[in-house]
Amino acid sequence: MDRKELERRIYAGERDFAGVDWSDASLHTLDLTGIILVGANLAGANLMDVMFDDANLEGACFESADLNGARFQDANLRRANFDNSILVSVYFNRCNLDNASLKGADLRKASFQEATLRRANLEDILSSDLSFTDTDFTGAKISISDVVDHRAVRVTLPNGEIYTLPKLEGENL
């Protein structure tokens, strides 16, 4: 299905695209409010500035996708895979990211508000100007290469692991 056909189906009211393979697709700037992409493959897709409000994306694969400027509001992202994705300036508001993997993701200027990331994997993330408000990281694994301009307000981390990778300078470079 090409972009034009997808837009036609979405604007006609179709929302259930569970299990589709849109890997490497160019879907930038689409409004995908209310979409169901359970188990969908969006690996390598261009999803810049896409709105995923009230979306069910459980188990979806966004590996190596470009989601720069995307918005997730009231979205189910349980078990979603964002490994090595570009999530610069992405907004996650009231999202469930339990058991999601964001390993190696670029989260610069990303914002998480009232989000749950229980048992999520945030190892080796790139980050600066990262913001967390009312976010639950219970059991999550987090490693950050450089802690610069991060904000965390009312964050839960019981039994979670968080560590900062050492900077490589001089002889260690």
Helices and strands as residue ranges (DSSP letters): H 3-11, E 71-73, E 91-93, E 111-113, E 121-125, E 131-133, E 141-144, E 151-153, E 161-164, G 170-172
